[in-house]
Amino acid sequence: MSELSRDTIDTLLKGITDRYLEKDLVSANTIKAVEIKASTVFVRVELGYPAGTYREELAEEIKTTLEANSAIETAEIVVEQRVSAHSVQKSLKRIEGIKNIIAVASGKGGVGKSTTSANLALALIADGATVGILDADIYGPSQPRMLGMKGNPESKDGKTLEPMENHGLKAMSIGFLVEEDTPMIWRGPMVTQALEQLLNDTNWGELDYLIVDLPPGTGDTQLTLSQKIPVSGAVIVTTPQDIALLDARKGLKMFEKVEVPVLGVVENMSIHICSECGHAEHIFGEGGGKRMADEHDVDYLGALPLDISIREQADSGNPSVVSDPNGKIADLYKDISRSMTSRLAEKAKDYSTKFPNIVIQST
């Protein structure tokens, strides 16, 4: 039996690709420890994103690959996940306690952005992350109903608000503070002030991710987000329809101009499969989201079907990821959330808290 070396192990690990990072484990810098004792090998892998059940799947693939080598009798594999804080706009500082803020945007309304935001947030929780969601749509807040949350948030000190919570998800929305059928007849400055207060005056606690469900368009709220809210990345939701893609491109370019990295594009309502006969039809067109991602050199995070259950479950306050956690649609949302956060994991990390503040005093 030949003697094992670290080079041999690394060569074997280079043959295994992380499905979401789309890199081999060595190039992705996910191998944190390798120990060799006779014919036993111990490998510790650390993923920078919430991977959920994929951790067990990856561990089994590594074990099988290593033990296929005749020199290795036993491979002991540990796959961990650790979410880091990532860089935000240069002029801003990260909010204490919130590692990453991810904005979910669309150029136009009606593309399912809020439903997507809620399900992605819940998918992250299912995969082991601590998550909050900020409903930034002041005129048309929908997260309270989608998440099955009713009532008003508490204020323990009379100055700040405690987030509402359901399904393990912390949430804040103007919808918690006004009656559901009350219209918000506000001008832009009031809207932007409300958004800042909802973010800054909420006791979020420690979060790996705060998902911000933006209203459609590129107006006051989006400008406030880009100038005053420290965002680590953005996701664009669109349908394959040409008119939706036209507006989605504007949203994508807006984030590029304000130096917020676009983590990728999600194509919603991609295909409809008839519940009666099984016929598949591309009602809103085909492949538009993928083409848009390719044209702008951003990642295509995945596609979601036009499915009545997604609408019914969101309307009931139990989105697909919690209504049918082991179903096909929940798996699609988990795939997209892992792709989204794995892209973020590759971005520059925020080390600002690692360094002491330097104060210059005249003596």
Residue pairs with C-beta under 8 A, 6 or more apart in sequence:
1 39
1 70
1 71
2 71
3 71
4 36
4 39
4 41
4 71
4 72
5 36
6 34
6 36
8 69
8 71
9 34
9 36
9 41
9 43
9 66
10 26
10 31
10 34
12 65
12 66
12 69
13 24
13 25
13 26
13 31
13 43
13 62
13 65
14 24
14 25
14 26
14 27
15 24
15 65
16 24
16 25
16 58
16 61
16 62
16 65
17 23
17 24
17 25
18 24
18 25
18 28
18 30
18 47
18 58
18 342
19 54
19 58
20 49
20 51
20 54
20 338
20 339
20 342
21 28
21 30
21 342
21 345
21 346
25 31
25 45
25 62
30 45
30 46
30 47
30 48
31 43
31 44
31 45
32 44
32 45
32 46
33 42
33 43
33 44
34 41
34 42
34 43
34 44
35 41
35 42
36 42
39 71
39 72
39 73
39 74
40 72
40 73
40 74
40 75
40 76
41 66
41 72
41 74
41 75
41 76
42 75
42 76
42 77
42 78
43 62
43 66
43 75
43 76
43 77
43 78
44 78
44 80
45 58
45 59
45 62
45 77
45 78
45 79
45 80
46 79
46 80
46 81
46 82
47 55
47 58
47 79
47 80
47 81
47 82
47 342
47 345
48 81
48 82
48 83
48 84
48 342
48 345
48 346
49 81
49 83
49 338
49 341
49 342
49 344
49 345
50 81
50 83
50 124
50 127
50 128
50 129
50 208
50 337
50 338
50 341
51 58
51 79
51 81
51 127
51 128
51 338
52 126
52 127
52 128
52 334
52 338
54 338
55 79
55 80
55 81
56 79
58 79
59 77
59 78
59 79
60 77
62 75
62 77
62 79
63 75
63 76
63 77
66 72
66 75
66 77
67 73
67 74
67 75
81 128
83 99
83 100
83 129
83 208
83 209
83 341
83 345
84 99
84 345
84 349
84 350
85 94
85 99
85 100
85 232
85 349
85 350
85 353
86 99
86 100
86 232
86 233
86 344
86 345
86 347
86 348
86 349
86 350
87 232
87 347
87 348
87 349
87 350
88 94
88 101
88 230
88 231
88 232
88 350
89 226
89 227
89 230
89 231
89 258
89 259
89 260
90 259
91 227
92 228
92 229
92 230
93 230
93 352
94 230
94 350
94 352
94 353
95 101
95 199
95 200
95 204
95 230
97 204
97 205
97 206
97 207
98 132
98 204
98 207
98 210
99 207
99 208
99 209
100 208
100 209
100 210
100 232
100 233
100 344
101 209
101 210
101 212
101 229
101 230
101 231
101 232
102 209
102 210
102 211
102 212
102 231
102 232
102 233
102 234
102 235
102 263
102 340
102 344
103 212
103 214
103 225
103 231
103 233
103 234
103 235
103 255
103 260
104 113
104 116
104 117
104 120
104 211
104 212
104 213
104 214
104 234
104 235
104 237
105 113
105 214
105 216
105 222
105 234
105 235
105 236
105 237
105 251
105 255
106 113
106 214
106 216
106 236
106 237
106 238
106 244
106 247
106 248
106 251
107 216
107 217
107 218
107 236
107 238
107 244
107 246
107 247
107 248
107 249
107 250
107 251
108 216
108 217
108 243
108 244
108 247
108 248
109 215
109 216
110 216
111 216
111 237
111 238
111 239
111 244
111 248
111 268
111 269
112 237
112 239
112 268
112 269
112 304
112 310
113 213
113 214
113 216
113 237
113 268
114 135
114 137
114 142
114 143
114 146
114 213
115 146
115 268
115 310
115 311
115 314
115 319
116 237
116 266
116 268
116 304
116 333
117 133
117 143
117 211
117 213
118 133
118 143
118 146
118 147
118 213
118 314
118 319
119 310
119 314
119 319
119 320
119 321
119 330
119 333
120 211
120 235
120 333
120 336
120 337
120 340
121 131
121 132
121 133
121 169
121 209
121 211
122 131
122 167
122 168
122 169
122 319
122 321
122 322
122 333
123 321
123 330
123 333
123 334
123 336
123 337
124 131
124 208
124 209
124 211
124 337
124 341
125 131
125 167
125 168
125 169
126 321
126 325
126 330
126 334
127 334
127 337
127 338
129 208
129 209
129 341
130 205
130 206
130 207
130 208
130 209
131 168
131 169
131 170
131 207
131 208
131 209
131 210
131 211
132 163
132 169
132 170
132 171
132 172
132 204
132 207
132 209
132 210
132 211
133 143
133 147
133 169
133 170
133 171
133 172
133 210
133 211
133 212
133 213
134 171
134 172
134 173
134 198
134 199
134 202
134 210
134 211
134 212
134 213
135 141
135 142
135 143
135 144
135 171
135 172
135 173
135 174
135 175
135 198
135 213
136 195
136 198
136 212
136 213
136 214
136 215
136 221
136 225
137 213
137 214
137 215
137 221
138 174
138 184
138 186
138 191
138 194
138 195
138 215
138 221
139 183
139 184
139 186
139 191
139 215
140 215
141 173
141 174
141 175
142 175
143 149
143 171
143 173
143 175
143 213
144 150
144 164
144 171
144 173
144 175
144 176
144 180
145 175
145 180
145 315
145 317
146 314
146 315
146 317
146 319
147 166
147 167
147 169
147 171
147 317
147 319
148 166
148 167
148 316
148 317
148 318
149 164
149 165
149 166
149 171
149 176
149 317
151 164
151 176
152 176
152 177
153 161
153 162
153 163
153 164
153 172
153 176
153 177
153 202
154 161
154 162
155 161
155 162
156 162
159 201
160 201
160 202
160 203
161 172
161 201
161 202
161 203
162 202
162 203
163 170
163 171
163 172
163 202
163 203
163 204
164 170
164 171
164 172
164 173
164 176
165 171
166 317
167 318
167 319
167 322
170 204
170 205
170 207
172 198
172 199
172 202
173 198
174 184
174 194
174 198
178 184
184 191
186 194
188 219
188 220
189 220
191 220
191 221
192 220
192 221
192 223
192 224
195 221
195 224
195 225
195 229
196 224
196 228
196 229
199 229
204 210
209 341
212 225
212 229
212 231
214 221
214 222
214 225
215 221
216 247
217 247
217 251
218 250
218 251
218 254
222 251
222 254
225 231
226 254
226 255
226 258
226 260
227 258
231 260
232 261
232 344
232 347
232 350
233 260
233 261
233 262
233 263
233 340
233 343
233 344
233 347
234 255
234 260
234 261
234 262
234 263
235 262
235 263
235 264
235 265
235 266
235 301
235 340
236 248
236 251
236 252
236 255
236 262
236 264
236 265
236 266
236 298
237 248
237 265
237 266
237 268
238 244
238 245
238 247
238 248
238 265
238 266
238 267
238 268
238 288
238 289
238 292
239 245
239 267
239 268
239 269
239 270
239 284
239 285
239 288
239 289
240 267
240 269
240 270
240 282
240 284
240 285
240 286
240 287
240 288
240 289
241 284
241 285
241 288
242 285
242 288
244 284
244 288
245 288
245 289
245 291
245 292
248 265
248 292
249 292
249 296
252 262
252 265
252 292
252 296
252 298
255 261
255 262
256 262
261 347
262 296
262 298
263 298
263 299
263 301
263 340
263 343
263 344
264 293
264 298
264 299
264 300
264 301
264 339
264 340
264 343
265 289
265 290
265 292
265 293
265 298
265 299
265 300
265 301
266 289
266 301
266 302
266 303
266 304
266 336
267 288
267 289
267 290
267 300
267 302
267 303
267 304
268 303
268 304
269 283
269 284
269 304
269 305
269 306
270 282
270 284
270 289
270 303
270 304
270 305
270 306
271 280
271 281
271 282
271 283
271 286
271 303
271 305
271 306
272 280
272 281
272 282
272 283
272 305
272 306
272 307
273 279
273 280
273 281
273 305
273 307
274 280
274 281
275 308
283 306
284 306
289 300
289 303
290 300
293 299
293 300
294 300
299 339
299 343
301 336
301 339
301 340
301 343
302 332
302 335
302 336
302 339
303 332
304 310
304 329
304 332
304 333
304 336
305 329
305 332
307 329
309 320
309 323
309 324
309 329
310 319
310 320
310 329
313 319
313 320
313 323
313 324
314 320
316 323
320 327
320 329
320 330
320 333
321 330
321 333
321 334
324 330
